[in-house]
Amino acid sequence: MADPRLRQIKIKTGVVKRLGKEREVNLKEIAQQEKRIQKYKDEGRDEYDIKKQYEVLEECKMMVPDTEQRLKKAHDELTAMLESEKDLSEAEEYKAAKQMLADVTVE
C-alpha cells in the first residue's frame, strides 16, 4: 500500500503550484491594466474612464498580498514536510515537490 505521506506531499505540491500560477496571473493582470491606463491617457480618454481604470488596477493589486501570503504558507508547509520526511527522498512525489519549491519562489 502507498505511503499516505506521499499523498500529502502530492497535495501540498499541487497547492504550491496552483498558488504560484495564481500569483503569475495576478501580476500579468496588473501589467495589462497599467498598459490599458497608459493607452487611455495616450488616446486622451475622459478622466472618468481613466479613474475607473485606476480603480480596477487597485483591485488587481489588492489580490497580490493575499495570494503571496497563502503561497508563502503553502511553500513553508511543503518545505517543512519534506524536511521531516527525508526518508521518502527517493519517491517521485518527493522529487516533484523539491522541484516545485525550486520553481515557485517566495520572498
Secondary structure, DSSP 8 states (H G I E B T S, - for coil): ---HHHHHHHHHHHHHHHHHHHHHHHHHHHHHHHHHHHHHHHTT--HHHHHHHHHHHHHHHHHHHHHHHHHHHHHHHHHHHHHHTGGGTTSHHHHHHHHHHHHS---
